[in-house]
Structures are given as structure tokens and as C-alpha cells.
Amino acid sequence: MAEIECIAIAGVDRNLANVTYGNEEKIITFDASKAVQVAENTRSAIRSFKRNNARIRKNIAGKYGLRRKNRVNQLLHNVSKAIVQRAKEQKAAIVFEDITFIRRLYQRWNYQGRDHRGKMNSWPFHELKRQVEYKAAWAGVKVITLTKGQTRGTSQLCPRCGKRLQGAEHHDFVHRRQLWCQECNKWMDRDVVAAMNIAKKGADAFQRSKGLADEAMVQKPSSKEPAILKVDASKLSFCQQLSKVDRVAHQPET
């Protein structure tokens, strides 16, 4: 299909338990914690098999591993379909950051617990990107992948003023997934911050690659908060849930 002419840019921030998509106007956070639960249940089931027979253990691991893969891929199908559908409606290019080498942080020699390493190494961040790229190609939606250098600071800088953000204190459980901007005097969800910054970096890269100064592509700072919708990625009724994004506004807690 012919590529749609982009008039907007939307960033995708991939995390272990959620995927955040959007820009300064609208944000959708997909709860993907079900995938983490499926992976943990699979590891637990395989580990609980005590019979000392290598062939049977291998068969059991293969059986449960395939079941996990199918269930997780179905969830990722839901998320990728919704992202591409939304991007097509908005005529937006989808922007990813390159996190190919992130698994190096979770190798055995990094002195992290076995369970934590297993959890992080089962994170299907590449599969989500593959599914989005495949569906986007069919829908005519442009996908941009930024380098590690291009996305430096996306989780540390305020998407509004550009100042460095501060994390919450260890004892502050209320704001543990949020970042504080002294300049704007507000708390911001760290995943929303990342998605907004990825979108801004993507807009810059797109304009440079085209040699354009298209006003429609410029991610201008706005005093308004983006409308934020939280969606359960394990549900299939995306049409009903995504329709809420135009009328549900979420103000971050301060």
C-alpha cells in the first residue's frame, strides 16, 4: 500500500509491563502486565517439574514455552494493531527508539538475581516492534527507528521545558513511577515523558531527513496536558476502549 503522507509524529516507549504510545496531544498506555505474568507462570511450571529425565524435561519446557509464546504474541498483536490503527487515523509516523542491546544489562555477570534476569530476558520488545512494522507496511504508515544517540535523555528531560527531571525519593511510593520538573512545578509519568520525547526526537529526525520545515510536523510545546487513556492489552475490545481517548483527559497528580 502507498505510504500515507505524515502530518504528525507519535512515539512508542516499550517497558516490561506496559507500552506507551502518543505525543503531546494524546497518550495511550497499554497495560501489558499479563505478558509478564504468563512468562513467570511458565518459568514456575517448568521449574516445578522435578523428574530426572532430560528428554521429558525438554519436552515439557518446549510445550510450556510454545504456550507462553502464543499467548504473549496474541497480546502483542492486540497492542500493535491498536497502535497502527491509531497512527493511520492520525496520519502519524510511528517512532521507536533502538533498544537492541538492552539485554546486555541483564547478563549473568552483572550480579543480578536469577528471577530478575529471567524476567528481563523474556521481555518481547523486539517482537512488538516487528509486529508494528509489519502491520504499518500494510497500512501505509511510516515507521522511524531512532539510534541510541538520537534518543539520549528521553527519560530524563522534561518534554515541556527541556530541563532535567528528578526521580522520587526511595520512601515516596506515591510518585515512584513519576518524575519531578522544578521548572514546570509538576510530577510527570516517566513512561509518558519518554513517549513524548521520542515523538519530539522523531519529528526532528524526520524533518532533517526530508529537508523540511513543515509547520504541521513541528512538535510545539503546549501548556495543555495530553489526554491519557489506559488500556488493558489483554482485552480484545479495543474499538470501545480507544474511542475514549478523545474524551478522557487525565491530569497527572501533583
N, C-alpha and C positions, 0 to 999 in steps of 0.2 A: 504494500500500500504506500502511496505517496506520503512523504513526511509532512506533517501539519506545520504551518508557519507559527512559530512560538511568539506569544505576546506576554508570557510570564515565565517565571522560574520557580521550582519547588524543590526543596532539599529533603533528603532521606537520611535520618540518623538511626543506625542499627544498634540495638542493645540486646543483651541476653534475653531479657523478659519483655521487651517492647520494641516497636518500630514507630518512629515519629516522622510524619510527612507534612510538608507545608512551607509557608513563608510568613512574611509579616502580616498578611491579611487573614489567613486561615491555617489552622493546625489540626491534624488528626493523629491521635496517639492510639496505636493498635496494641492491645494487651496480648502479648504472645507468651505469657507465663505458662500456658498449657503445654507448650513445647518443652519447656524446662521440666515440668512435672512428668511428662511422658518419658523423657530421657532418664530422669532419676529413677522412675519406676522400673525401667528396662535394666539399668545397671544393678538395681537392688535384686531383681528377679534372677538375673544371671549369676550374681554373687552368691545368692542363697542356694544354688544348686551345688551340692557337696559330693556327688558321686564321683569317684576317682576313675573316670573313663574319658580319655581325651576326645574320642570320636563323638560321644554323646554330648559332651560339654560344648564341642564346636558346633554341633547341630542345634543345640539349644540357643547358643549365642547367635547363630545365624537366623533362627526363627524369630527370636525376640528383636534382633536388630532390624530385620526387614519390616516387622510390625511397627517399630518405632519410626523408621524412615517414612513409611507410607502415611502414618498419622501426622507426622511433622510436616511432610510435603503438602498434605491437604490443607493444613493451617496456613502454610506459606502461599499456597495457591489463592486462598481467600484474600490474604493481605496484598499480594502482588496484583491480583485482579482489581481490587478496590483502588490501589494507587494509580494504576494505568487508566482506569475508568475516570478517576477524578482529574488526572492530568489532561486527558483528552477533552473533558468538558471545559477545563480552564484554558485549553491551548497552551499548556505549560510544558517546558522541558523538565525532565526529572534528573536531579543531580545526586550522585553518590560520591562519598569520599573513599579513597583507596585504603582499605584496612587489611590487605592481603597478608601482611607479615605480623599481624597482631598475635597469632598463636605462639610466636617466639617468646612472648611474655609469660606463657604458661607451660613451659617445658620442665622436666623433672629437676634439672639443676638450678632452677630458680627458687628452690626451697619452699614450695607451696604444697598444701595438703593434697592428698590423692583425690579426694572427693571434689575439691575445688578445681583441680586440673582437669578431671574428667568432665565436669560441668562446662568449663570454658572451651575445652577442645571439642565438645559436641555441639557447640554454637553454630547453627547453619547460616551464617551471614552471607556466605558466597552463593548458596542455593537461592536465597531470596533475590539477590541481585540478578542471578541467571534467569529466574522466572520473570522478573520485571522486564529485563532486556528482551526476552523472547516475546512477551505479550505486547510490549511497546512497539516492537518492529512490525507486528501485525496491525497495530492500531495507528501507525504513523506518528508515534510520539518519540521525540528526540530524548536520548539518554546521554548524559555527560558524566564522565568519571574524572574527578579531580585527583591530583597527585597528593602525596603526603605533605609536600611543601606548600601546596596551594591551600590546604585546609588547616595549616598551623594556627592554633589559637581559637578554633571554632567552639571549643568547650570552655574557654577561659575569658573571652571578651564579650562585653555587652553588645548585643546586636543593635541597640538603640544609639548609644553614645560612643562605643568603641573602647571604653575603659575596662581595665582588668577587673574581673569578678572575684568575690571571696566566697569560700565554702563555709558551711555552718560549723559551729563548734561540735566536738565529739558528743557532748551531752545534749545537743539540740536535736532531738529526734523529729520534731515537727518539720524542720527545714532540711532534713538530711539529703533530700533529692533536689535541693534548690540552691541557688547561688545569689549572693547579695551584691547589688550595684550601689556604691555610695553616691555616685553622681545622680542616678535616677531615683535613689532612695526607695528601692523596692527589691523584693525577692522574685526570682525567676526560676522556673523549672529547668533543670540542666539539659534535659532532652529537647525541650522547646528551643532553648538557646542554641543548641548545636544545629538543629534543623534550620532555624532562621539564618544562622551564619553560613551554613553550607549553601543555602539558596543565594545568599548575597555573593559568596565567592563564585558560585556557578554563573551568576549573571555577569560578573566581571570577566570571567574566562570566556563566556560566550561572546561578549561584545568585542573582546580583543581578537578572538579567532575570526570574527566576521568583519572587523574593522568598522564597527558600527557605533553610533552614538544615539541609538534608538531610545527615545524617552520612555516608550512602553516597557522596555526591558530593565530600566534602572530601578533598583530596589531602594526606594526613597524611605528615609526614616519617617515613622509615623508616631503620633502621640497616642493613637488608639491601640489597645491590646488586641492581639489576634483572637478570633473566635476559635475556641479549642473544644474539640469533641473527642471523647474517649470511647473506643470501640473494642468490644470483646472479639478478638480474631478467631476464636473457636466457633463463633456463631456464623450461620450462613446467610442470615437476613441482612445483608449489607445495604441493600437499597433503602430500607427503612431507617437504618442507623445513620447512613451517610447523608440522608436528606435533612437530618437535624443540624448539620454543620452550618447551614445558612441562617439558622435562627437561635442557635445556642452559643452564647458568649460566656466565656469563663474568665473571671478576673483572678490572677494569682494572689494568693494570700500574702499579706504583709505583716 
